[in-house]
Amino acid sequence: MSGSKLPLRGNDIRIRNEKLILGLIQKNENLSQSEAVNLTGLKPPTILRIFANLENDKLIVINKKNNISTEKKGRKPVYYKINSKAAYAIGIDFCSTSISLVIVDFNRTPVYNNFVDIDENHTADSIFSLICQLIQTGIDKSSINKEKILGIGVGAPGKVDISSGAVLYYDRIEGLSNYPLRDKMEALFKTPIYVNNNCSVIAMNEYLYGSVSESKSLVTLLIRSGVGGAFINDGVVLTTNGATTMEIGHTSIDYNGRLCDCGEQGCLQSYLAEPAIVKDIRDFADLDNFLAIDSLIQSGNKDVDLFIREKAEQLTMGLKMLSRVFSPDTFLIISRSPLYAERLALYADELMQNDPCKFDNIEGLSIKHCSYNPVNAGQGAADLVFNDYFSN
């Protein structure tokens, strides 16, 4: 049990060391026994035994195509790689408008993915049923042995209790608040389920593998049907009492402003989220759906450019508050529209630089952007499974 003060038994130490080596091989893609000794400090006979056990269990294999050269004379080291077919993890990202499913192998490489748009008339139970159908279809179509599935990771919208796997609050799906998501999925699939906030999952994926991998402290804003948020500092996502905590979308930038779905006024998402953009832009331009905004931006429409600058001003009000609380070195803006995210980040950066306050962490601050990628989101959710596997 986590946090136990009981001494580790020999078998516990063996399993921990084996997972340590497995994690290093997965992270480095190639690893020799001598490198494992240097990285872990374990003695050569121990490393030899661990590699032998992992190879016998078919968790690792010799990388015969490895061409890494060495200046040392004598016998060339043997490099090992993960047996990609040894285990699998499933990742789910969902919100009120879409569901993304990704199945990854032991190398974190997607072997199956599916993305579906959904309407906002769904309830928590109907979305749960649809998610479970998609998971079962993915397992069947990819012909994966269920015994090799390590678990299912879920990036859920809203405030999430990580310890219980319940969604505590989300106002855009009827019945999702106080919804026991993990318990219901575990009862159906009989495999470990890991639930976290979807913005936290996506942000960590970008932090580890994306364009913000050099950041030490990162605030991410995920703009979809709402505005999600996550703060990562030195590789750790901020939580409070075991629950995700950043409701950036419900930060008020005008206490006398628009009425938000949550009942408060002036919430950031009531100005920046996709439904707000579609509604506001129709005052002067035709927009069938949010993703069509890319065409309007590419057309060079000056009204659209001025519109996005206004949205950037509203965004900057939120960023200034976040900067004074968390002092991140990077803000990351994520949207399904790459051009919308790019323009928001560009104009917000200009505003932050040109109108700084002594409380704002301007020096060294970077405002970056990226497009929402459903496969990356699913991979991030699947990482919840690997994180638990390699740490326990």
C-alpha positions in Angstrom: 0.0 0.0 0.0 1.2 3.5 -0.9 2.6 5.3 2.2 3.1 2.1 4.2 6.0 2.2 6.7 6.4 -1.5 6.6 9.8 -2.6 5.3 10.0 -3.8 1.7 10.3 -7.5 1.2 12.8 -9.1 -1.1 10.2 -9.8 -3.8 8.9 -6.2 -3.5 12.5 -4.9 -4.1 12.9 -7.2 -7.1 9.7 -6.1 -8.7 10.5 -2.4 -8.1 14.0 -2.8 -9.6 12.6 -4.7 -12.7 10.1 -1.9 -13.3 12.8 0.7 -12.8 14.8 -1.0 -15.6 11.7 -1.4 -17.8 10.9 2.3 -17.4 14.4 3.3 -18.4 14.3 1.0 -21.5 11.0 2.5 -22.5 12.2 6.0 -22.0 15.5 5.6 -23.7 14.3 3.2 -26.4 17.6 1.4 -26.2 19.6 0.4 -23.1 22.6 -1.8 -22.4 23.3 -3.5 -19.1 26.4 -1.3 -18.6 24.3 1.8 -19.1 21.7 0.5 -16.7 24.4 0.1 -14.0 25.5 3.7 -14.5 22.0 5.1 -14.5 20.7 3.1 -11.4 23.8 2.4 -9.3 22.7 -1.2 -9.0 25.5 -3.8 -9.0 26.3 -5.6 -12.3 25.2 -9.1 -11.1 21.8 -7.5 -10.1 21.4 -5.9 -13.5 22.4 -9.1 -15.2 19.7 -11.0 -13.3 17.1 -8.3 -14.0 17.7 -8.3 -17.7 17.6 -12.1 -17.8 14.2 -12.1 -16.0 12.8 -9.4 -18.2 13.9 -11.3 -21.3 12.6 -14.6 -20.1 9.2 -12.9 -19.3 9.3 -11.5 -22.9 9.0 -8.0 -21.7 12.3 -7.0 -23.5 14.1 -8.2 -26.5 17.5 -7.7 -28.0 17.6 -4.8 -30.5 19.3 -6.5 -33.4 19.0 -3.4 -35.6 20.9 -1.2 -33.2 23.9 0.5 -34.7 25.1 2.6 -31.8 28.9 2.9 -32.1 31.2 3.0 -29.2 34.8 4.1 -28.9 35.6 1.5 -26.4 37.6 -1.5 -27.6 36.5 -5.1 -27.0 33.1 -6.7 -27.1 30.3 -4.3 -28.2 27.5 -3.9 -25.7 24.2 -5.6 -26.4 21.2 -3.2 -26.5 17.7 -4.1 -25.4 14.4 -2.6 -26.3 10.8 -3.0 -25.0 8.8 -5.9 -26.5 6.0 -3.7 -27.9 3.5 -6.5 -27.9 4.1 -7.4 -24.2 1.4 -5.1 -22.9 -1.1 -2.4 -23.9 -2.8 0.6 -22.3 -6.0 2.4 -23.4 -6.5 6.1 -23.2 -9.8 8.1 -23.4 -10.2 11.8 -23.6 -13.8 13.2 -23.7 -15.8 16.4 -23.2 -19.3 17.5 -24.1 -18.6 17.5 -27.8 -16.2 14.6 -28.6 -14.6 11.4 -27.5 -11.1 10.2 -28.4 -10.0 6.6 -27.9 -6.4 5.5 -28.3 -4.8 2.0 -27.7 -1.1 2.1 -27.3 1.5 -0.7 -27.1 4.2 -1.1 -24.5 6.3 1.4 -26.4 3.5 4.0 -26.2 2.9 3.7 -29.9 -0.7 3.9 -31.0 -2.0 0.7 -32.5 -5.7 1.8 -32.7 -7.5 5.2 -32.5 -11.0 6.4 -33.0 -12.5 9.9 -32.7 -16.2 10.7 -32.6 -18.1 14.0 -32.4 -21.1 13.9 -30.2 -24.0 16.3 -29.6 -24.5 18.2 -26.4 -27.8 16.4 -25.7 -26.0 13.5 -24.1 -26.2 12.7 -20.4 -23.5 11.3 -18.2 -24.9 7.8 -18.5 -25.3 7.9 -22.3 -21.8 9.2 -22.8 -20.5 6.5 -20.4 -22.3 3.8 -22.5 -20.8 5.3 -25.7 -17.3 5.3 -24.2 -17.6 1.7 -23.1 -18.8 0.7 -26.6 -15.9 2.5 -28.2 -13.4 0.7 -25.9 -14.9 -2.7 -26.6 -14.9 -2.1 -30.3 -11.2 -0.9 -30.1 -10.2 -4.1 -28.2 -12.1 -6.3 -30.7 -10.7 -4.6 -33.9 -7.1 -4.5 -32.6 -7.3 -8.2 -31.6 -5.6 -7.5 -28.3 -5.6 -10.2 -25.6 -7.5 -8.6 -22.7 -4.9 -10.1 -20.3 -2.3 -7.9 -21.8 -4.2 -4.7 -21.1 -2.6 -3.0 -18.1 -5.4 -0.6 -17.6 -7.5 2.3 -18.9 -6.7 6.0 -18.4 -9.4 8.6 -18.7 -9.1 12.3 -19.2 -12.5 13.6 -18.0 -13.7 17.2 -18.1 -14.3 19.3 -15.1 -13.1 18.9 -11.5 -11.9 15.3 -10.8 -11.2 13.5 -7.6 -8.1 11.5 -8.6 -8.2 9.2 -5.6 -11.8 8.0 -6.1 -11.9 8.5 -9.9 -15.1 10.5 -9.7 -16.0 13.6 -11.6 -16.9 16.1 -8.9 -18.2 18.9 -11.1 -18.9 19.5 -14.8 -21.8 21.7 -15.9 -21.9 20.9 -19.6 -23.0 17.3 -19.3 -26.2 16.5 -17.4 -25.5 14.2 -14.5 -21.7 14.2 -14.7 -21.2 16.0 -11.4 -20.5 13.6 -8.6 -20.3 10.8 -11.1 -18.4 7.6 -10.0 -16.7 7.1 -13.3 -13.9 4.8 -12.2 -16.1 2.5 -10.2 -18.6 2.1 -13.0 -15.8 1.3 -15.6 -13.9 -1.1 -13.3 -17.1 -3.0 -12.7 -17.6 -3.4 -16.4 -14.0 -4.0 -17.7 -12.4 -5.7 -14.6 -9.2 -3.8 -15.1 -7.5 -0.9 -13.3 -9.0 2.5 -14.3 -7.2 5.8 -13.8 -9.2 9.1 -14.0 -7.8 12.6 -14.2 -8.8 16.0 -15.6 -8.5 16.0 -19.4 -6.6 19.3 -19.5 -4.1 18.0 -17.0 -3.6 14.9 -19.1 -3.2 16.8 -22.3 -0.9 19.4 -20.7 1.4 16.7 -19.2 1.6 15.0 -22.6 2.8 18.3 -24.2 5.1 18.9 -21.2 6.8 15.6 -21.7 6.8 15.2 -25.4 5.6 18.4 -27.1 6.9 21.9 -27.8 7.0 22.9 -24.1 9.2 20.1 -22.9 11.9 22.7 -21.9 9.5 24.4 -19.5 9.9 24.1 -15.7 6.6 25.6 -14.8 3.7 25.5 -17.3 0.1 26.9 -17.2 -2.1 25.3 -19.9 -5.4 26.6 -21.2 -7.5 24.1 -23.2 -10.1 25.9 -25.2 -13.0 23.7 -26.3 -16.6 23.7 -25.2 -15.2 25.4 -22.1 -11.8 26.6 -20.9 -9.9 24.0 -18.9 -6.7 24.6 -17.0 -3.6 22.9 -15.6 -0.5 24.0 -13.8 2.6 21.8 -14.0 5.7 22.6 -11.9 8.8 20.4 -12.2 6.8 17.6 -13.7 4.0 17.6 -11.1 0.4 18.6 -11.8 -1.1 20.9 -9.1 -3.9 19.2 -7.2 -5.6 20.0 -3.9 -6.6 17.2 -1.5 -6.3 14.6 -4.2 -8.5 16.6 -6.7 -7.7 18.6 -9.8 -8.1 22.2 -8.9 -7.7 24.7 -11.7 -11.1 26.0 -12.9 -9.5 28.6 -15.2 -12.6 28.9 -17.3 -14.6 30.0 -14.3 -12.2 32.8 -13.4 -14.1 36.1 -13.7 -12.6 38.9 -15.7 -15.7 41.1 -15.3 -17.9 40.7 -12.2 -20.7 42.6 -14.1 -20.1 40.7 -17.3 -21.8 37.9 -19.2 -23.7 35.3 -17.3 -21.9 32.0 -17.4 -23.5 28.5 -17.3 -22.1 28.1 -13.8 -24.3 31.0 -12.6 -21.5 33.5 -12.1 -20.8 36.5 -14.3 -17.8 37.3 -16.5 -16.2 33.9 -16.5 -13.3 33.6 -19.0 -15.0 30.7 -20.9 -18.1 32.8 -21.6 -15.9 34.9 -23.8 -13.2 32.5 -25.2 -14.8 29.0 -25.5 -16.0 27.7 -28.8 -19.7 28.3 -28.3 -18.9 32.0 -27.4 -16.7 32.4 -30.4 -19.3 31.0 -32.8 -22.1 33.2 -31.3 -20.0 36.4 -31.2 -18.5 36.2 -34.6 -21.9 35.8 -36.3 -22.5 39.4 -35.6 -20.4 40.3 -38.6 -19.4 37.0 -40.4 -20.9 33.7 -41.4 -19.6 30.8 -39.3 -21.3 27.4 -39.5 -19.1 25.8 -36.9 -16.1 26.7 -34.8 -13.5 25.0 -37.0 -14.6 27.1 -40.0 -12.8 30.0 -38.2 -9.5 28.9 -39.8 -10.9 29.8 -43.3 -12.0 33.2 -42.0 -8.6 33.9 -40.5 -6.8 32.8 -43.7 -9.0 35.1 -45.8 -7.4 38.1 -44.1 -10.7 39.5 -43.0 -9.8 42.6 -40.9 -12.9 42.3 -38.8 -12.0 38.8 -37.8 -8.5 39.9 -36.9 -9.8 42.7 -34.7 -12.3 40.2 -33.2 -9.4 37.9 -32.2 -7.4 40.8 -30.8 -10.4 41.6 -28.6 -10.5 38.0 -27.4 -6.8 38.2 -26.7 -7.4 41.2 -24.5 -9.9 39.2 -22.5 -7.5 36.3 -22.4 -4.7 38.5 -21.2 -6.7 39.7 -18.2 -6.9 36.0 -17.2 -3.2 35.4 -17.9 -2.2 38.3 -15.8 -4.1 37.0 -12.8 -2.6 33.5 -13.3 0.9 34.9 -13.8 0.7 36.7 -10.4 -0.5 33.6 -8.6 1.7 30.9 -10.3 4.6 32.9 -12.0 5.0 30.2 -14.8 7.7 30.5 -17.3 5.3 29.3 -20.1 1.7 29.6 -21.0 0.3 27.1 -23.5 -2.9 27.8 -25.4 -4.5 24.8 -27.0 -7.5 24.9 -29.4 -9.0 22.7 -32.0 -8.3 25.6 -34.4 -4.5 26.0 -34.9 -4.9 29.5 -36.3 -7.2 30.7 -33.5 -4.7 29.4 -30.9 -1.8 30.9 -32.8 -3.4 34.4 -33.1 -4.5 34.3 -29.4 -1.0 33.5 -28.2 0.6 36.1 -30.5 -1.7 38.9 -29.5 -1.7 38.0 -25.8 2.1 37.9 -25.8 2.2 41.4 -27.3 -0.2 42.7 -24.7 1.7 41.1 -21.9 5.0 42.6 -23.1 3.7 46.1 -23.9 1.6 46.6 -20.8 3.5 44.9 -18.0 2.8 45.3 -14.3 5.5 45.0 -11.7 3.7 41.9 -10.4 3.8 40.2 -13.8 6.6 37.7 -14.6 7.4 39.1 -18.0 11.1 38.4 -18.2 11.6 35.0 -19.8 7.8 34.4 -20.1 6.8 32.5 -23.2 3.3 32.2 -24.5 3.0 29.2 -26.9 0.2 27.5 -28.7 -0.7 24.2 -30.3 -3.6 22.5 -32.0 -5.6 19.9 -30.0 -4.6 16.5 -31.3 -7.0 13.7 -30.3 -4.3 11.0 -30.6 -1.9 12.9 -28.4 -4.7 13.4 -25.9 -5.4 9.7 -25.9 -1.7 8.9 -25.4 -1.6 11.3 -22.5 -4.5 9.4 -20.9 -2.8 6.1 -21.5 0.2 7.5 -19.7 -1.9 7.4 -16.5 -1.7 3.7 -16.8 2.0 3.5 -17.4 2.8 6.0 -14.6 1.1 3.8 -12.1 2.6 0.6 -13.5 6.2 1.8 -13.4 5.8 3.5 -10.0 4.2 0.6 -8.1 
